[in-house]
């Protein structure tokens, strides 16, 4: 049986079932006596087993069969539903998700071995779970947030989303990524101090992106005589090893290259073995992105296309009719096309629930690991966004929620001492506002220490003491979006590296959105994200510079003013315009884009004032063409490195106008 034609359907159905499984497991943990939840989990496991077996994915079938046996024992009252069992079920779900991702990326289930998890599930069925003493199994699998782990002979090292992305970026830029394990001499008295010297030595060669145990545990000497780090470096591994051995009381250094040629070779060998066994490979599988669409929307789309065909026939027959009849038919045609456009746009829309569903599990896992009690409340999951935006917004939200868990919410003891409830709350809310969707991430934690941000800004040379004194609270909070700007003194596996918020802002702005911080000391912090409903069409202001035409997204335009050139002043070698006591920096597009201007002899200027990140900027243009709704076209991979341009559109005269990326000019 050739199963290749069903692979897309299998992946879609499997991911849908795993999403439902995650929700049911979270509910089961809160209400262990609910028989309907047990039955639901059992049915999903049974479905996944049948699907996997039919497609020939034996590892998935074996694992789901073992989990199904466990759920059968629980349903029959022969096995107690304790914390260890629930943890095993969560890990089973993560493992199945990992298998599906491997199938999607490589066409097979992957090379990882999960025998220990299988053995754990079978021991539960055999009533041997008490031998685990309630401890959690860690089999080196991919968790719900998409993190991976590195297994070695003596250590399991878990990589979160940030570290994984940093490794991928390093490889793309041609850097080396090393996992280094340091063994200190057993007679070392000041382990933490010696580890600090090792860290200082490594920082001369590289950037440390991961430590196991955490830096905090190493500082408190909560480790044996061995610790591991992951570093990104330009330098050869031999130079790093040589300098590490120069550190006193370093007994042994082990260095592994992450993403080495040997790994690729192993994958090639595995692919060859799979091909010889008839297992489909990634090269002969074709995966496509899909969207589930309501039948009613498809019916409406079909009816509109039918009306379009009828109207076309009427127009052809009206060729010899009078002008009034032809105009009437054209107006009807315009109405049908408008409705057709709206319907097609709605077909692209999906609820943000697709993204929100991943967060309850993430909050559950992180709160347990940090010893905090946190409740996640979600509202507006039915709010719809363009599928393209939904696919991209997940990562920024992960960063914000992890920051709330780590920096915002206090430990239970501290919350009680402050007169707060023991449980912290994180609120995730989505709602539509005009042509935008607003997503809010709100916590009731300690808030952001404005004074600490000011100190850090001065220490890093971002602002002077005088500039800090004159800056508003909003301007101070905006500094948190700068690279390497973190108020956290210690680095852990969750946050504190100063790379989260700048990445969040960059991603949101690339989607045409904005982000704002609202905070109150000891009360909490709210991040407000505003996103366009769709990236396919926008309202834009068409302007010209010389003989070229450009589009400026209208959401950013505050006003347009005509001034005399002598009203533009120069302050500290920068041109500014003062309007109503507000200083507005001037951006001359003709200079930035190297386009000859037609206004060389003119004494007047047209300034388009835009608002980006709460600050006003003035863009000088030659001429205003007008406002219109434009269809955004991708400029293609060959021009993707031109940061000043975010896309293109075709005007009514058939000519191309480039869409300006205002963020690049401002940066």
C-alpha positions in Angstrom: 0.0 0.0 0.0 1.4 3.4 -1.0 0.8 5.7 2.0 2.6 8.7 0.6 -0.6 10.3 -0.7 -2.0 10.2 2.9 1.0 11.7 4.7 -0.5 15.3 4.8 -3.8 14.0 6.2 -1.9 11.9 8.8 0.2 14.9 10.0 -2.9 17.2 10.2 -5.0 14.6 12.1 -2.1 13.6 14.4 -1.4 17.2 15.4 -5.2 17.9 16.0 -5.4 14.8 18.2 -2.3 15.8 20.1 -3.7 19.3 20.7 -6.9 17.7 22.2 -4.8 15.2 24.2 -2.8 18.1 25.8 -6.0 19.8 26.9 -7.5 16.7 28.3 -4.3 15.8 30.3 -4.3 19.3 31.8 -7.9 18.9 32.9 -7.3 15.4 34.2 -4.4 16.7 36.4 -6.9 19.1 38.0 -9.8 16.6 38.3 -8.5 13.0 38.5 -11.9 11.5 39.2 -13.5 12.6 35.9 -14.3 9.5 34.0 -15.2 11.4 30.8 -11.6 12.8 30.7 -10.2 9.3 31.0 -12.4 8.0 28.2 -11.4 10.9 26.0 -7.7 10.3 26.5 -8.2 6.6 25.9 -10.1 7.3 22.6 -7.3 9.6 21.3 -4.6 7.1 22.2 -6.6 4.4 20.4 -7.1 6.6 17.3 -3.4 7.5 17.2 -2.4 3.8 17.5 -4.7 2.9 14.5 -3.5 5.8 12.4 0.2 5.1 13.1 -0.1 1.4 12.5 -1.9 2.0 9.2 0.8 4.4 8.0 3.6 2.0 9.0 5.0 4.2 11.8 5.8 1.3 14.2 7.4 3.4 17.1 4.4 5.6 17.4 2.1 2.6 17.2 4.0 0.8 20.0 4.1 3.8 22.2 0.4 4.6 21.8 -0.4 1.0 22.5 1.5 1.1 25.8 -0.2 4.3 26.8 -3.6 2.8 25.8 -2.9 -0.1 28.1 -2.1 2.3 31.0 -5.4 4.2 30.5 -7.3 0.9 30.4 -5.8 -0.1 33.8 -6.8 3.3 35.2 -10.3 3.0 33.8 -10.7 -0.4 35.4 -9.5 0.9 38.8 -6.4 -1.3 38.8 -3.9 1.6 38.7 -3.8 4.7 40.7 -3.7 8.0 38.8 -0.8 9.6 40.6 1.6 12.4 39.6 4.2 10.0 38.2 1.6 8.5 35.9 0.4 11.9 34.6 4.0 13.0 34.0 4.5 9.8 32.0 1.4 10.6 29.9 2.6 14.1 29.3 6.0 12.8 28.2 4.2 10.3 25.9 2.4 13.1 24.3 5.6 15.1 23.8 7.3 12.0 22.3 4.4 11.5 19.9 4.6 15.1 18.9 8.3 14.7 18.3 7.7 11.7 16.1 5.1 13.7 14.0 7.6 16.6 13.6 10.3 14.2 12.4 7.8 12.7 9.9 7.0 16.2 8.7 10.7 17.2 8.3 12.4 14.0 7.3 9.6 11.6 6.2 10.4 9.1 9.0 10.0 8.8 12.8 13.5 9.8 13.6 16.5 8.1 15.2 15.8 8.8 18.9 15.3 5.8 21.2 12.4 5.9 23.8 12.8 2.5 25.3 13.0 3.9 28.9 9.6 5.6 28.4 8.1 2.4 27.1 9.5 0.5 30.0 8.1 3.0 32.4 4.6 2.7 30.9 4.7 -1.1 31.0 5.9 -1.1 34.6 2.9 1.0 35.5 0.6 -1.6 33.9 2.4 -4.3 35.9 1.8 -2.3 39.1 5.5 -1.5 39.5 5.2 2.2 39.5 6.0 2.5 43.2 9.6 1.6 42.5 9.9 5.1 40.9 9.0 6.7 44.2 7.1 9.4 42.4 10.2 10.7 40.5 9.8 12.0 37.0 11.2 10.2 34.0 13.4 12.1 31.7 14.1 10.3 28.5 15.6 13.0 26.5 12.7 14.0 24.3 11.3 17.1 22.8 9.0 19.0 25.2 5.8 21.0 24.4 7.6 24.3 23.9 9.7 22.7 21.1 12.9 22.4 23.1 15.3 19.5 22.5 17.9 17.7 24.7 21.4 16.6 24.1 22.2 13.1 25.5 25.7 12.1 26.4 27.1 9.2 28.4 26.9 11.0 31.7 24.5 13.9 31.2 21.2 15.0 29.7 21.1 18.6 28.7 17.8 20.2 27.8 17.7 23.1 25.3 14.9 25.6 25.4 13.5 27.4 22.4 15.9 30.3 22.8 19.0 28.1 22.8 17.7 26.0 19.9 17.1 29.1 17.8 20.5 30.6 18.8 22.2 27.4 17.7 20.4 27.4 14.3 21.3 31.1 13.9 25.0 30.4 14.7 25.1 27.7 12.1 23.6 30.0 9.5 26.2 32.6 10.2 29.1 30.1 10.0 29.9 30.0 13.8 30.9 26.9 15.7 28.6 25.5 18.5 30.3 23.5 21.2 29.1 21.5 24.2 31.9 21.6 26.8 31.9 19.5 29.9 34.4 20.6 32.7 35.6 18.1 35.3 37.1 19.9 38.3 39.7 18.2 40.6 37.9 16.3 43.4 40.1 18.2 45.9 38.9 21.6 44.7 37.7 23.5 47.8 36.1 26.6 46.2 34.2 25.0 43.3 32.1 28.1 42.5 35.1 30.4 42.3 36.9 27.9 40.0 33.8 27.6 37.8 33.7 31.4 37.6 37.3 31.5 36.3 36.3 28.8 33.7 33.4 31.0 32.6 35.6 34.1 32.3 38.0 32.1 30.2 35.3 30.8 27.9 33.9 34.4 27.5 37.2 35.5 26.0 36.6 33.0 23.1 32.8 32.7 22.9 29.3 33.5 24.0 27.8 31.1 26.6 24.2 30.4 25.8 23.5 27.5 28.2 24.8 26.1 31.5 23.9 22.9 33.2 23.5 23.2 36.2 22.2 26.7 36.0 24.6 29.6 36.8 22.6 30.2 40.0 23.2 26.7 41.2 26.9 26.9 40.3 27.2 30.1 42.3 25.6 28.3 45.3 27.9 25.3 44.7 24.9 23.1 44.1 26.8 20.8 41.8 29.3 18.0 42.0 32.7 18.6 40.4 31.3 18.6 36.9 29.3 21.1 34.8 28.5 21.6 31.2 28.0 24.6 28.9 27.0 25.3 25.4 29.0 28.1 23.6 29.0 29.8 20.3 32.4 30.7 19.0 34.4 31.6 15.9 37.5 29.9 17.3 38.9 26.5 16.8 38.0 24.0 19.5 41.7 23.2 20.1 42.4 26.8 21.2 39.5 26.7 23.6 40.5 23.4 25.1 44.1 24.6 25.5 43.1 27.7 27.5 40.7 25.7 29.7 43.4 23.4 30.7 45.4 26.4 31.9 42.8 27.0 34.6 44.0 25.6 37.9 42.2 22.5 39.2 40.6 21.7 35.9 41.1 17.9 35.7 39.4 17.1 32.4 37.8 18.9 29.5 35.3 17.2 27.1 34.2 19.1 23.9 31.6 18.0 21.4 30.7 19.9 18.3 26.9 20.4 18.0 25.6 20.0 14.4 28.9 18.4 13.2 29.4 16.5 9.9 29.3 13.3 11.8 25.6 13.9 12.7 24.7 14.6 9.1 26.5 11.4 8.1 24.5 9.4 10.7 21.3 10.9 9.3 22.3 10.0 5.8 23.0 6.4 6.9 19.6 6.2 8.6 17.9 7.7 5.5 19.6 5.0 3.3 18.5 2.3 5.7 14.9 3.6 5.6 14.9 3.8 1.8 16.1 0.2 1.5 13.2 -0.8 3.8 10.7 1.1 1.8 10.2 3.8 4.4 9.2 7.1 2.6 11.9 9.8 2.8 11.6 13.6 2.9 12.9 13.9 -0.7 10.0 12.0 -2.2 7.3 13.3 0.1 5.5 16.6 -0.6 4.1 18.4 2.4 1.7 21.4 2.0 0.4 23.9 4.6 -3.3 23.4 5.1 -6.2 25.3 6.7 -9.4 23.8 7.9 -12.3 25.8 6.5 -15.9 25.8 7.6 -18.2 24.3 4.9 -20.5 27.4 5.0 -17.6 29.6 3.9 -16.7 27.3 1.0 -20.4 27.2 -0.1 -20.5 31.0 -0.1 -17.2 31.1 -2.1 -18.7 28.7 -4.6 -21.9 30.7 -5.0 -19.9 34.0 -5.5 -17.8 32.4 -8.2 -21.0 31.2 -9.8 -22.4 34.7 -9.8 -19.1 36.0 -11.2 -19.5 33.6 -14.2 -23.1 34.7 -14.7 -22.2 38.4 -14.6 -19.4 37.8 -17.1 -21.9 36.3 -19.5 -24.3 39.3 -19.0 -21.5 41.7 -19.7 -20.6 40.0 -22.9 -24.3 40.1 -24.0 -24.5 43.8 -23.0 -21.7 44.8 -25.4 -24.3 46.3 -27.8 -26.5 47.7 -25.1 -26.5 51.4 -24.0 -23.9 52.8 -21.6 -26.3 52.9 -18.7 -27.0 49.1 -18.8 -23.3 48.4 -19.1 -22.5 50.6 -16.1 -25.2 48.8 -14.1 -23.6 45.5 -14.9 -20.2 46.8 -14.0 -21.4 48.0 -10.6 -22.9 44.6 -9.9 -19.6 43.0 -10.9 -17.7 45.3 -8.5 -20.0 44.2 -5.7 -19.5 40.5 -6.4 -15.7 41.0 -6.6 -15.8 42.8 -3.2 -17.8 40.0 -1.6 -15.5 37.4 -3.2 -12.5 39.2 -1.8 -14.0 39.3 1.7 -14.9 35.7 1.6 -11.5 34.6 0.4 -9.9 36.6 3.2 -12.1 34.9 5.8 -11.1 31.5 4.4 -7.5 32.5 5.4 -8.5 33.4 8.9 -8.0 31.0 11.8 -8.7 31.5 15.5 -5.8 32.4 17.8 -6.8 29.4 19.8 -4.3 27.4 17.7 -1.5 29.4 19.3 -3.1 29.8 22.8 -3.6 26.0 23.3 0.1 25.5 23.7 0.5 27.7 26.7 -1.4 25.9 29.6 1.0 23.1 29.4 4.0 25.4 29.2 2.8 27.4 32.3 2.2 24.1 34.1 5.7 22.8 33.5 7.6 26.0 34.2 5.7 26.9 37.3 6.5 23.4 38.7 10.1 23.7 37.9 10.4 27.2 39.6 8.3 26.2 42.6 5.6 28.8 41.8 1.9 28.5 41.8 0.5 30.1 38.6 -2.9 30.1 37.0 -3.2 30.9 33.3 -6.5 32.5 32.2 -7.3 32.8 28.5 -10.0 34.9 26.9 -10.9 35.5 23.3 -9.5 32.3 21.8 -12.1 32.5 19.1 -10.6 35.8 17.8 -9.5 35.3 14.2 -6.2 36.3 12.5 -4.6 35.6 9.1 -3.0 32.2 9.1 0.4 33.7 8.2 0.3 35.9 11.3 -0.9 33.0 13.6 2.1 30.9 12.4 4.5 33.6 13.4 3.1 35.1 16.6 3.6 32.0 18.8 7.3 32.5 19.5 6.9 36.2 20.7 4.1 35.1 23.1 6.3 32.3 24.4 8.9 34.8 25.3 6.4 37.1 27.0 4.8 34.4 29.1 8.1 32.9 30.1 9.2 36.4 31.3 6.0 36.8 33.3 6.6 33.4 34.9 10.3 34.0 35.7 10.5 37.8 36.3 7.0 38.8 37.1 5.3 36.3 39.4 6.8 36.0 42.8 7.4 32.8 44.8 4.4 31.8 47.0 6.0 32.8 50.3 6.9 36.3 49.0 3.4 36.8 47.6 1.9 35.9 51.0 4.2 38.3 52.8 3.1 41.1 50.4 -0.6 40.4 51.1 -1.2 38.8 47.7 -2.9 35.5 47.0 -0.5 32.5 47.0 -1.3 31.8 43.4 -0.1 34.2 40.7 -2.2 34.9 37.7 -1.3 35.4 34.0 -4.0 36.6 31.7 -3.8 36.0 28.0 -6.5 38.0 26.1 -7.3 38.5 22.4 -9.9 40.8 20.9 -10.6 42.7 17.7 -10.3 46.5 17.5 -11.1 47.9 14.1 -8.8 46.5 11.5 -6.4 45.2 14.2 -6.3 42.3 16.7 -5.1 43.1 20.2 -3.3 40.4 22.3 -2.6 41.2 25.9 -0.3 39.3 28.3 -1.0 40.5 31.8 0.5 39.3 35.1 -0.1 40.3 38.7 3.5 40.0 39.7 6.0 42.5 41.0 6.1 44.8 37.9 9.1 46.3 36.3 11.6 48.2 38.4 11.9 51.5 36.5 14.9 52.7 38.6 16.8 49.5 37.8 16.2 50.0 34.1 17.6 53.5 34.4 20.7 52.2 36.2 21.3 49.5 33.6 20.8 52.0 30.7 23.5 54.2 32.2 25.8 51.3 32.9 25.6 50.1 29.3 26.1 53.6 27.9 22.7 53.6 26.2 21.7 57.0 27.8 23.6 59.6 29.8 22.6 60.7 33.3 21.1 63.8 31.9 19.1 62.0 29.3 17.8 59.6 31.9 16.5 62.4 34.1 14.6 63.9 31.2 13.2 60.6 29.8 9.5 59.7 30.4 8.5 56.4 31.9 7.3 55.2 28.5 10.7 56.0 27.0 12.5 54.2 29.8 10.3 51.1 29.2 11.1 51.2 25.5 14.8 50.6 26.4 13.9 47.0 27.4 13.4 46.3 23.7 17.0 47.0 22.9 19.4 44.1 22.3 21.2 42.8 25.5 19.1 45.0 27.7 18.1 42.9 30.7 17.5 43.9 34.4 18.1 40.3 35.6 21.4 39.8 37.4 21.5 36.0 37.0 21.0 33.9 33.9 18.9 30.7 34.0 17.3 28.4 31.6 14.2 30.5 31.2 15.2 34.1 30.8 17.7 36.8 31.8 19.9 36.9 28.8 18.6 40.2 27.4 17.7 38.5 24.1 14.0 38.0 24.6 12.2 41.4 24.3 14.3 42.7 21.3 13.5 39.5 19.4 9.8 39.9 20.4 9.6 43.4 19.1 11.5 42.6 15.9 9.1 39.7 15.1 6.0 41.8 15.9 7.1 44.7 13.8 8.0 42.4 10.9 4.3 41.4 11.0 3.2 45.0 10.8 2.3 45.2 14.5 3.3 47.2 17.6 4.0 46.3 21.2 3.6 48.4 24.3 4.5 47.9 28.0 2.3 49.0 30.9 3.6 48.3 34.4 2.9 49.3 38.0 5.3 48.5 40.8 4.2 45.5 42.9 0.9 45.3 40.9 2.1 43.6 37.7 3.0 44.1 34.0 0.9 44.1 30.8 2.3 43.7 27.3 -0.2 45.0 24.6 0.4 43.7 21.1 -1.5 45.2 18.2 -1.5 43.1 14.9 -3.1 43.7 11.5 -6.0 41.3 10.7 -4.2 40.2 7.5 -0.9 40.7 5.7 -2.5 40.3 2.3 -4.0 43.8 1.9 -3.5 47.1 3.7 -4.5 50.7 3.5 -1.5 52.7 2.2 -0.5 56.3 1.4 1.1 56.4 -2.1 3.9 58.9 -2.4 6.5 59.7 -5.1 10.2 60.5 -4.9 11.6 61.6 -8.2 10.1 59.2 -10.8 9.6 56.4 -8.3 6.4 55.7 -6.3 6.3 54.1 -2.8 3.6 53.0 -0.4 3.6 53.9 3.3 1.3 51.8 5.6 -1.5 54.1 6.6 -1.7 52.7 10.1 1.5 54.5 10.9 0.6 57.9 9.4 -0.5 60.5 11.9 -0.7 63.6 9.7 0.7 65.3 6.6 2.1 68.8 6.7 3.4 71.2 4.0 6.3 73.4 5.3 9.0 75.7 4.0 12.5 74.3 4.0 13.8 77.0 6.3 11.5 75.6 9.1 13.8 72.5 9.2 16.5 73.0 11.8 19.7 71.2 12.5 20.5 70.0 16.0 23.6 67.9 16.7 24.0 67.2 13.0 20.4 65.9 12.7 17.6 67.6 10.9 14.4 68.2 13.0 11.1 69.9 12.7 9.3 71.5 15.7 5.5 71.2 15.7 3.4 72.3 18.7 6.6 72.1 20.9 7.2 68.5 19.7 10.6 67.7 18.2 10.2 65.5 15.1 13.4 64.0 13.5 13.3 64.3 9.7 14.0 61.3 7.3 14.8 62.2 3.7 13.8 59.2 1.6 15.6 60.6 -1.4 18.9 60.4 0.4 18.3 57.0 2.1 17.0 55.4 -1.1 19.5 57.2 -3.4 16.7 58.4 -5.6 17.1 61.8 -7.4 14.5 64.2 -6.2 12.4 66.6 -8.3 12.2 69.2 -5.6 15.8 70.5 -5.8 14.8 74.1 -6.7 11.6 74.2 -4.5 11.5 76.1 -1.2 8.6 73.9 0.1 8.5 70.4 1.4 5.9 67.7 2.1 6.4 65.9 5.4 4.5 62.7 6.3 4.5 62.4 10.0 4.4 58.8 11.3 4.2 57.2 14.7 6.5 54.3 15.5 6.8 52.9 19.0 5.2 56.0 20.5 7.6 58.4 18.8 7.0 60.8 15.9 9.1 60.9 12.8 8.8 63.0 9.7 9.4 61.5 6.2 10.1 64.0 3.5 8.6 63.1 0.1 8.2 64.9 -3.2 4.5 64.4 -3.9 1.4 62.8 -2.5 -0.4 60.5 -4.9 -3.3 59.5 -2.6 -4.6 56.8 -0.2 -5.7 53.4 -1.5 -6.1 49.8 -0.5 -3.2 47.8 -1.9 -2.5 44.1 -2.4 0.9 43.1 -0.9 3.1 41.1 -3.2 6.2 39.2 -1.9 9.4 40.6 -3.5 11.1 37.2 -3.5 14.1 35.6 -2.0 16.6 37.5 -4.2 15.6 40.8 -2.7 14.7 39.6 0.8 18.0 41.1 2.2 16.9 44.6 1.3 15.6 45.7 4.8 14.2 49.1 3.6 11.5 47.3 1.5 8.9 45.0 3.0 7.0 44.1 -0.2 5.6 45.5 -3.4 2.2 46.3 -4.9 0.8 46.9 -8.4 -0.9 50.2 -9.0 -3.9 50.9 -11.2 -1.7 51.9 -14.2 0.1 48.5 -14.0 3.4 49.9 -12.5 5.0 48.6 -9.4 5.3 50.6 -6.1 7.6 49.4 -3.4 6.2 49.2 0.2 8.5 50.9 2.7 9.7 49.2 5.9 9.6 52.1 8.2 11.3 50.2 11.0 14.5 49.9 9.0 14.7 53.7 8.4 14.1 54.5 12.1 16.7 52.0 13.3 
